[in-house]
Amino acid sequence: MTRREALRNLGMLAGAFAFSSNVLACANAQSKQSADKTTPAPVGALAAIPAVPVATLSNGVKLPRLGLGTFLQPDNDVCKASCLAALKAGYRHIDTAHAYQDEEGVGRAIKESGIPREEICLVSKLWVSDYGANGKTLKAIDEMLGRLQTDYVDVLYVHQPVGEVVAAWKEMEQAYKQGKVKALGISNFDYPDPECDAIFDEIVKNSEIKPHIMQVECHPYAQRLDVKAKIAPYNMQLECWYPLGGKWSNGLILKNETINKIAAARGKSAAQIILRWHMQEGHSAIPGSTNPAHIEENINIFDFELTADEMAQIRALNKEQRLYNATYQQTKGFANGPSM
Ligand SMILES: NC(=O)c1ccc[n+]([C@@H]2O[C@H](COP(=O)([O-])OP(=O)(O)OC[C@H]3O[C@@H](n4cnc5c(N)ncnc54)[C@H](OP(=O)(O)O)[C@@H]3O)[C@@H](O)[C@H]2O)c1
């Protein structure tokens, strides 16, 4: 499968749219990025770091709630440049995945930034072809760490709830105990399908190490109230993909009239208003971009606060309109195809 085909398929998956050591992970990032700390701290020769709020996961790991997503970076060189722009602008959370085929670019950027590794929350995802027992997933994790040029990731997700995902989870638990992974996450465990529900229950309720975070599509048009209610008892942070609606929506939500009225009144962009809404909702959000100006704009959202009325106006836009509409069965069909 070519890279273009693979990403296109992922696009269908993402857009048929229409303890001790764990507590230390990202601890330095937290000391510099906190809702409680409004005075940004300089890091080396880089710009002052905006006061990004930090989530404390259920095992104590600290995660800045705004990060850079790297889906659809055209290649590793562009990805490296995007990550460097983000790190320079103050991001300390990068979300990648084996399936994006850009982990090498992320790893190179972190090395070249000169920022100490422990100040950056590095998040990646295992693809379905990485899932398996008898050391298969452990080997895939080691290979991932090699691509990222690091000896641990801060969060490791299973990308899709299909195939040998339960076997993969057991090996992720081993990697967690070995310190190679500081927190565990589930991604896309929200298909309305009984088979997916059963896998959710198996991992969320019965596993030895329970997920600390869940990543799903979430934005003003699909605020995922059902998902929030479902995960509430399990103390998982919600992390939002497609926080701006995704590339293939052609700026659908960015063009929304209500959001643009709020933006104009405040002298902010629509993207900044949407991301500020995510922050005030308590979400973690990982907007993707290859444009350094957008990357900088997207983190400059901590010098204002939406009023209760503005928040209510954006909440009222919710129509639970997913921009990703592949079914669980379609996902299973694609995910069990050729490995990436
Ligand atoms: N777990 C999963 O299955 C899954 C699925 C999808 C995504 N993700 C993760 O979530 C991240 C975010 O999702 P996404 O990147 O697909 O969608 P997104 O962040 O909602 O949207 C990205 C699009 O918005 C544009 N954009 C970004 N900032 C902008 C700004 N300030 N003004 C105008 N346009 C702006 C980008 O274009 P420019 O490049 O021109 O800025 C790009 O086309 C991904 O990168 C990935 O890390 C996970």
The ligand as an SDF file (V2000), in Angstrom:
LIG
                    3D

 48 52  0  0  0  0  0  0  0  0999 V2000
   -7.3700    8.7930   16.7490 N   0  0  0  0  0  0  0  0  0  0  0  0
   -7.7460    9.0000   15.4940 C   0  0  0  0  0  0  0  0  0  0  0  0
   -8.2740    8.1170   14.8040 O   0  0  0  0  0  0  0  0  0  0  0  0
   -7.5110   10.3320   14.8670 C   0  0  0  0  0  0  0  0  0  0  0  0
   -8.1870   10.6830   13.6950 C   0  0  0  0  0  0  0  0  0  0  0  0
   -7.9320   11.9220   13.1390 C   0  0  0  0  0  0  0  0  0  0  0  0
   -7.0390   12.7830   13.7270 C   0  0  0  0  0  0  0  0  0  0  0  0
   -6.3620   12.4190   14.8590 N   0  0  0  0  0  0  0  0  0  0  0  0
   -5.3960   13.3190   15.4990 C   0  0  0  0  0  0  0  0  0  0  0  0
   -6.0600   14.5430   15.7590 O   0  0  0  0  0  0  0  0  0  0  0  0
   -5.3300   15.6120   15.1480 C   0  0  0  0  0  0  0  0  0  0  0  0
   -6.2880   16.7200   14.7430 C   0  0  0  0  0  0  0  0  0  0  0  0
   -7.1350   16.3010   13.7160 O   0  0  0  0  0  0  0  0  0  0  0  0
   -6.9540   16.7950   12.2260 P   0  0  0  0  0  0  0  0  0  0  0  0
   -5.5740   17.3540   12.0760 O   0  0  0  0  0  0  0  0  0  0  0  0
   -7.3280   15.6910   11.3440 O   0  0  0  0  0  0  0  0  0  0  0  0
   -8.0590   17.9100   12.0920 O   0  0  0  0  0  0  0  0  0  0  0  0
   -8.1990   19.4210   12.6450 P   0  0  0  0  0  0  0  0  0  0  0  0
   -7.1100   19.7450   13.5990 O   0  0  0  0  0  0  0  0  0  0  0  0
   -9.5910   19.5880   13.0910 O   0  0  0  0  0  0  0  0  0  0  0  0
   -8.0650   20.2590   11.3170 O   0  0  0  0  0  0  0  0  0  0  0  0
   -6.8670   20.3400   10.5990 C   0  0  0  0  0  0  0  0  0  0  0  0
   -7.1250   21.2940    9.4400 C   0  0  0  0  0  0  0  0  0  0  0  0
   -7.3920   22.5980    9.9640 O   0  0  0  0  0  0  0  0  0  0  0  0
   -6.5430   23.5240    9.3370 C   0  0  0  0  0  0  0  0  0  0  0  0
   -6.1750   24.5310   10.3390 N   0  0  0  0  0  0  0  0  0  0  0  0
   -5.4360   24.3400   11.4680 C   0  0  0  0  0  0  0  0  0  0  0  0
   -5.3290   25.5090   12.1420 N   0  0  0  0  0  0  0  0  0  0  0  0
   -6.0030   26.4340   11.4280 C   0  0  0  0  0  0  0  0  0  0  0  0
   -6.2370   27.8140   11.5980 C   0  0  0  0  0  0  0  0  0  0  0  0
   -5.7500   28.4740   12.6650 N   0  0  0  0  0  0  0  0  0  0  0  0
   -6.9680   28.4770   10.6640 N   0  0  0  0  0  0  0  0  0  0  0  0
   -7.4610   27.8130    9.5900 C   0  0  0  0  0  0  0  0  0  0  0  0
   -7.2700   26.4980    9.3660 N   0  0  0  0  0  0  0  0  0  0  0  0
   -6.5450   25.8190   10.2870 C   0  0  0  0  0  0  0  0  0  0  0  0
   -5.3510   22.7590    8.8360 C   0  0  0  0  0  0  0  0  0  0  0  0
   -4.8230   23.3810    7.6850 O   0  0  0  0  0  0  0  0  0  0  0  0
   -3.3290   24.0140    7.6500 P   0  0  0  0  0  0  0  0  0  0  0  0
   -2.3810   22.8600    7.5860 O   0  0  0  0  0  0  0  0  0  0  0  0
   -3.3570   24.8420    6.4300 O   0  0  0  0  0  0  0  0  0  0  0  0
   -3.1700   24.8360    8.9120 O   0  0  0  0  0  0  0  0  0  0  0  0
   -5.9620   21.4040    8.4950 C   0  0  0  0  0  0  0  0  0  0  0  0
   -6.4760   21.4200    7.1870 O   0  0  0  0  0  0  0  0  0  0  0  0
   -4.6200   14.9300   13.9800 C   0  0  0  0  0  0  0  0  0  0  0  0
   -3.5920   15.7180   13.4400 O   0  0  0  0  0  0  0  0  0  0  0  0
   -4.1840   13.6510   14.6290 C   0  0  0  0  0  0  0  0  0  0  0  0
   -3.0250   13.8490   15.4320 O   0  0  0  0  0  0  0  0  0  0  0  0
   -6.6180   11.2100   15.4450 C   0  0  0  0  0  0  0  0  0  0  0  0
  1  2  1  0
  2  3  2  0
  2  4  1  0
  4  5  1  0
  4 48  2  0
  5  6  2  0
  6  7  1  0
  7  8  2  0
  8  9  1  0
  8 48  1  0
  9 10  1  0
  9 46  1  0
 10 11  1  0
 11 12  1  0
 11 44  1  0
 12 13  1  0
 13 14  1  0
 14 15  2  0
 14 16  1  0
 14 17  1  0
 17 18  1  0
 18 19  2  0
 18 20  1  0
 18 21  1  0
 21 22  1  0
 22 23  1  0
 23 24  1  0
 23 42  1  0
 24 25  1  0
 25 26  1  0
 25 36  1  0
 26 27  1  0
 26 35  1  0
 27 28  2  0
 28 29  1  0
 29 30  1  0
 29 35  2  0
 30 31  1  0
 30 32  2  0
 32 33  1  0
 33 34  2  0
 34 35  1  0
 36 37  1  0
 36 42  1  0
 37 38  1  0
 38 39  2  0
 38 40  1  0
 38 41  1  0
 42 43  1  0
 44 45  1  0
 44 46  1  0
 46 47  1  0
M  CHG  2   8   1  16  -1
M  END
$$$$
